Amino acid sequence: MTAPDTDRPIPEHEYDGIQEYDNPMPRWWLALFVATILFVPIYYLAPGDIGDGAKKAAMYEKEMAAFRAAHPEFGRATVTAEQLAAIVGDARVIAKGKPIFAASCAPCHRPDGGGLIGPNLADEYWLHGGTPLEVHTTIEQGVLAKGMPAWGKVLPPDQVNALTAFVKSLHGTNPPNPKPPEGSPEPGARSPEGARGVSGLRAPGSGLP
């Protein structure tokens, strides 16, 4: 079927008395459509690095090698127990950790460490160990089962160290209305009634352990 006084075809169907011309797609659109189809296997075989012809696994290894070269300390032990013993007693490091704690941990542990969603960090009790190295490990690796992220993947090593020092400094600070003790007491710690506080890093929420 064609329109009167023209050779332009009209489809047989109509809607509410309205008919339409059977216009072909513009040639430039068809050419672009074909080009995208032809491009798919090229992109699939070499995403992001077409000139090298690299496969996905090779691209991944290439990027990881570049990352490791730029961040040689990533994935390695960042600090020893002996180093942490000195770090947690350094007032400058503790002061550096305070704003990091406020930004990353206070929403779950309160700014004073008394515990909210996360546990009390100011009593004698810990869920994952209360030595400086254990606290550092909990901060660095997180407790994903309880919602605490692995801060070692977000913060550089010096900030994780500073955060560890600040958390240890909260011990015995007696914040008002603290969360009840959780976990196990430190060796030699007093009972909950006499404890002054350091609830180990054991975070049900984000922030610290």
C-alpha positions as a Markdown table, in Angstrom:
| # | Residue | x | y | z |
|---|---|---|---|---|
| 1 | Met | 0.0 | 0.0 | 0.0 |
| 2 | Thr | 1.3 | 3.4 | -1.0 |
| 3 | Ala | 0.2 | 6.9 | -0.2 |
| 4 | Pro | -1.8 | 8.8 | -2.8 |
| 5 | Asp | 0.2 | 10.8 | -5.2 |
| 6 | Thr | 3.5 | 9.2 | -3.8 |
| 7 | Asp | 5.4 | 6.0 | -4.0 |
| 8 | Arg | 6.1 | 6.0 | -0.2 |
| 9 | Pro | 4.8 | 2.8 | 1.3 |
| 10 | Ile | 2.3 | 2.8 | 4.2 |
| 11 | Pro | 2.0 | -0.2 | 6.5 |
| 12 | Glu | -1.4 | -2.0 | 6.5 |
| 13 | His | -2.1 | -1.3 | 10.2 |
| 14 | Glu | -3.5 | 1.8 | 11.6 |
| 15 | Tyr | -4.3 | 3.1 | 15.1 |
| 16 | Asp | -7.3 | 5.3 | 15.9 |
| 17 | Gly | -7.5 | 6.1 | 12.2 |
| 18 | Ile | -3.8 | 7.1 | 12.1 |
| 19 | Gln | -1.5 | 5.6 | 9.5 |
| 20 | Glu | 2.3 | 6.0 | 9.2 |
| 21 | Tyr | 4.8 | 5.9 | 6.4 |
| 22 | Asp | 7.2 | 3.0 | 6.4 |
| 23 | Asn | 10.3 | 5.1 | 6.4 |
| 24 | Pro | 13.7 | 3.3 | 6.4 |
| 25 | Met | 16.3 | 4.0 | 9.1 |
| 26 | Pro | 18.9 | 6.6 | 8.1 |
| 27 | Arg | 21.9 | 5.0 | 6.5 |
| 28 | Trp | 24.2 | 6.7 | 9.0 |
| 29 | Trp | 22.3 | 5.0 | 11.9 |
| 30 | Leu | 22.4 | 1.6 | 10.2 |
| 31 | Ala | 26.2 | 2.0 | 9.7 |
| 32 | Leu | 26.7 | 2.9 | 13.3 |
| 33 | Phe | 24.6 | -0.1 | 14.4 |
| 34 | Val | 26.7 | -2.5 | 12.3 |
| 35 | Ala | 29.9 | -0.9 | 13.6 |
| 36 | Thr | 28.9 | -1.5 | 17.2 |
| 37 | Ile | 28.2 | -5.2 | 16.5 |
| 38 | Leu | 31.6 | -5.6 | 14.9 |
| 39 | Phe | 33.2 | -3.8 | 17.8 |
| 40 | Val | 31.9 | -6.2 | 20.4 |
| 41 | Pro | 34.3 | -9.2 | 19.8 |
| 42 | Ile | 37.2 | -6.8 | 19.7 |
| 43 | Tyr | 36.3 | -5.2 | 23.0 |
| 44 | Tyr | 35.5 | -8.6 | 24.6 |
| 45 | Leu | 38.9 | -9.9 | 23.7 |
| 46 | Ala | 40.9 | -6.8 | 24.7 |
| 47 | Pro | 38.9 | -4.5 | 27.0 |
| 48 | Gly | 40.7 | -1.2 | 27.6 |
| 49 | Asp | 43.9 | -2.1 | 25.9 |
| 50 | Ile | 43.0 | -2.9 | 22.3 |
| 51 | Gly | 46.4 | -2.0 | 20.9 |
| 52 | Asp | 48.2 | -4.6 | 23.0 |
| 53 | Gly | 45.6 | -7.3 | 22.3 |
| 54 | Ala | 45.6 | -8.2 | 26.1 |
| 55 | Lys | 43.1 | -10.6 | 27.4 |
| 56 | Lys | 41.2 | -9.9 | 30.6 |
| 57 | Ala | 43.4 | -12.0 | 32.9 |
| 58 | Ala | 46.5 | -10.4 | 31.4 |
| 59 | Met | 45.0 | -6.9 | 31.9 |
| 60 | Tyr | 44.3 | -7.7 | 35.5 |
| 61 | Glu | 47.8 | -8.9 | 36.2 |
| 62 | Lys | 49.2 | -5.9 | 34.4 |
| 63 | Glu | 47.2 | -3.5 | 36.6 |
| 64 | Met | 47.9 | -5.4 | 39.8 |
| 65 | Ala | 51.6 | -5.3 | 39.0 |
| 66 | Ala | 51.4 | -1.6 | 38.5 |
| 67 | Phe | 49.5 | -1.2 | 41.8 |
| 68 | Arg | 52.1 | -3.3 | 43.7 |
| 69 | Ala | 54.9 | -1.3 | 42.3 |
| 70 | Ala | 53.2 | 1.9 | 43.4 |
| 71 | His | 52.2 | 0.5 | 46.9 |
| 72 | Pro | 54.9 | -1.9 | 47.9 |
| 73 | Glu | 53.7 | -2.1 | 51.5 |
| 74 | Phe | 50.2 | -3.3 | 50.6 |
| 75 | Gly | 49.3 | -6.7 | 51.9 |
| 76 | Arg | 52.4 | -6.9 | 54.1 |
| 77 | Ala | 52.6 | -6.7 | 57.9 |
| 78 | Thr | 52.7 | -3.0 | 58.5 |
| 79 | Val | 53.9 | -3.0 | 62.1 |
| 80 | Thr | 55.4 | -5.3 | 64.7 |
| 81 | Ala | 54.3 | -5.7 | 68.3 |
| 82 | Glu | 57.4 | -3.9 | 69.5 |
| 83 | Gln | 56.8 | -1.0 | 67.2 |
| 84 | Leu | 53.2 | -0.8 | 68.3 |
| 85 | Ala | 54.2 | -0.8 | 72.0 |
| 86 | Ala | 56.1 | 2.4 | 71.3 |
| 87 | Ile | 53.4 | 3.9 | 69.1 |
| 88 | Val | 50.5 | 3.6 | 71.5 |
| 89 | Gly | 52.4 | 5.6 | 74.1 |
| 90 | Asp | 53.3 | 8.4 | 71.7 |
| 91 | Ala | 51.1 | 11.5 | 72.5 |
| 92 | Arg | 51.6 | 12.9 | 69.0 |
| 93 | Val | 50.3 | 9.6 | 67.4 |
| 94 | Ile | 47.4 | 9.5 | 69.7 |
| 95 | Ala | 46.4 | 13.1 | 68.8 |
| 96 | Lys | 46.7 | 12.2 | 65.1 |
| 97 | Gly | 44.3 | 9.2 | 65.7 |
| 98 | Lys | 41.6 | 11.3 | 67.4 |
| 99 | Pro | 40.1 | 13.0 | 64.3 |
| 100 | Ile | 40.4 | 9.7 | 62.4 |
| 101 | Phe | 38.4 | 8.0 | 65.1 |
| 102 | Ala | 35.8 | 10.8 | 65.1 |
| 103 | Ala | 35.3 | 10.4 | 61.4 |
| 104 | Ser | 35.4 | 6.7 | 61.0 |
| 105 | Cys | 34.5 | 5.1 | 64.3 |
| 106 | Ala | 32.5 | 7.5 | 66.5 |
| 107 | Pro | 29.1 | 6.8 | 64.7 |
| 108 | Cys | 29.2 | 3.2 | 66.1 |
| 109 | His | 31.4 | 3.7 | 69.2 |
| 110 | Arg | 30.5 | 7.3 | 70.2 |
| 111 | Pro | 33.1 | 10.0 | 70.2 |
| 112 | Asp | 34.1 | 9.1 | 73.8 |
| 113 | Gly | 34.3 | 5.4 | 73.0 |
| 114 | Gly | 31.5 | 4.5 | 75.3 |
| 115 | Gly | 29.8 | 2.3 | 72.8 |
| 116 | Leu | 26.6 | 2.6 | 70.7 |
| 117 | Ile | 26.0 | 0.2 | 67.9 |
| 118 | Gly | 29.5 | -1.0 | 68.5 |
| 119 | Pro | 31.0 | -2.0 | 71.8 |
| 120 | Asn | 32.4 | 0.1 | 74.6 |
| 121 | Leu | 36.0 | 0.7 | 73.9 |
| 122 | Ala | 36.8 | 2.2 | 77.3 |
| 123 | Asp | 36.3 | -0.7 | 79.7 |
| 124 | Glu | 38.5 | -3.8 | 80.4 |
| 125 | Tyr | 36.7 | -6.2 | 78.0 |
| 126 | Trp | 37.6 | -7.2 | 74.5 |
| 127 | Leu | 36.0 | -9.4 | 71.9 |
| 128 | His | 39.1 | -9.8 | 69.7 |
| 129 | Gly | 42.0 | -9.3 | 72.1 |
| 130 | Gly | 43.2 | -6.1 | 73.7 |
| 131 | Thr | 47.0 | -6.1 | 73.1 |
| 132 | Pro | 48.1 | -3.3 | 70.8 |
| 133 | Leu | 48.8 | -5.8 | 68.0 |
| 134 | Glu | 45.4 | -7.5 | 68.4 |
| 135 | Val | 43.7 | -4.1 | 68.4 |
| 136 | His | 45.6 | -3.1 | 65.3 |
| 137 | Thr | 44.7 | -6.4 | 63.5 |
| 138 | Thr | 41.0 | -5.9 | 64.3 |
| 139 | Ile | 41.1 | -2.4 | 62.9 |
| 140 | Glu | 43.1 | -3.4 | 59.9 |
| 141 | Gln | 41.1 | -6.5 | 58.9 |
| 142 | Gly | 37.7 | -5.5 | 60.3 |
| 143 | Val | 34.9 | -7.7 | 61.6 |
| 144 | Leu | 32.6 | -8.0 | 58.5 |
| 145 | Ala | 30.2 | -10.4 | 60.2 |
| 146 | Lys | 29.3 | -7.6 | 62.6 |
| 147 | Gly | 29.4 | -4.8 | 60.1 |
| 148 | Met | 32.9 | -3.4 | 60.8 |
| 149 | Pro | 34.8 | -2.7 | 57.6 |
| 150 | Ala | 38.5 | -3.5 | 57.1 |
| 151 | Trp | 40.0 | -0.1 | 57.7 |
| 152 | Gly | 43.3 | -1.3 | 56.4 |
| 153 | Lys | 41.8 | -1.2 | 52.9 |
| 154 | Val | 40.7 | 2.4 | 53.3 |
| 155 | Leu | 43.3 | 4.1 | 55.5 |
| 156 | Pro | 47.1 | 4.1 | 55.0 |
| 157 | Pro | 49.2 | 2.2 | 57.5 |
| 158 | Asp | 50.2 | 5.3 | 59.5 |
| 159 | Gln | 46.6 | 6.2 | 60.1 |
| 160 | Val | 45.7 | 2.6 | 61.2 |
| 161 | Asn | 48.6 | 2.9 | 63.6 |
| 162 | Ala | 47.3 | 6.2 | 64.9 |
| 163 | Leu | 43.8 | 4.8 | 65.2 |
| 164 | Thr | 45.2 | 1.9 | 67.3 |
| 165 | Ala | 47.0 | 4.3 | 69.6 |
| 166 | Phe | 43.9 | 6.4 | 70.1 |
| 167 | Val | 41.7 | 3.4 | 70.9 |
| 168 | Lys | 44.2 | 2.1 | 73.5 |
| 169 | Ser | 44.2 | 5.6 | 75.0 |
| 170 | Leu | 40.5 | 5.3 | 75.7 |
| 171 | His | 41.2 | 2.7 | 78.4 |
| 172 | Gly | 39.9 | 3.8 | 81.7 |
| 173 | Thr | 38.4 | 7.1 | 80.6 |
| 174 | Asn | 35.1 | 6.4 | 82.2 |
| 175 | Pro | 32.6 | 7.8 | 79.6 |
| 176 | Pro | 29.1 | 8.5 | 80.9 |
| 177 | Asn | 26.4 | 5.9 | 80.4 |
| 178 | Pro | 28.8 | 3.3 | 78.8 |
| 179 | Lys | 27.5 | 0.2 | 77.0 |
| 180 | Pro | 27.7 | -2.9 | 79.2 |
| 181 | Pro | 30.9 | -5.0 | 79.0 |
| 182 | Glu | 31.2 | -7.5 | 76.1 |
| 183 | Gly | 33.8 | -10.2 | 75.4 |
| 184 | Ser | 36.6 | -11.3 | 77.8 |
| 185 | Pro | 38.5 | -9.1 | 80.3 |
| 186 | Glu | 42.1 | -8.3 | 79.9 |
| 187 | Pro | 44.5 | -10.4 | 82.0 |
| 188 | Gly | 44.5 | -8.9 | 85.5 |
| 189 | Ala | 41.4 | -6.7 | 84.8 |
| 190 | Arg | 38.9 | -6.1 | 87.5 |
| 191 | Ser | 35.3 | -7.2 | 87.5 |
| 192 | Pro | 32.7 | -5.2 | 85.5 |
| 193 | Glu | 31.7 | -3.4 | 88.7 |
| 194 | Gly | 35.2 | -2.1 | 89.2 |
| 195 | Ala | 36.3 | -1.9 | 85.7 |
| 196 | Arg | 37.2 | 1.5 | 84.4 |
| 197 | Gly | 36.6 | 0.4 | 80.9 |
| 198 | Val | 38.2 | -0.8 | 77.5 |
| 199 | Ser | 35.9 | -2.8 | 75.6 |
| 200 | Gly | 38.0 | -4.4 | 73.0 |
| 201 | Leu | 37.5 | -3.8 | 69.4 |
| 202 | Arg | 34.5 | -5.8 | 68.8 |
| 203 | Ala | 32.2 | -3.8 | 66.6 |
| 204 | Pro | 28.7 | -4.9 | 65.8 |
| 205 | Gly | 28.7 | -1.9 | 63.5 |
| 206 | Ser | 31.3 | -0.1 | 61.5 |
| 207 | Gly | 34.0 | 1.9 | 63.1 |
| 208 | Leu | 36.2 | -0.2 | 65.3 |
| 209 | Pro | 36.2 | -3.8 | 66.3 |
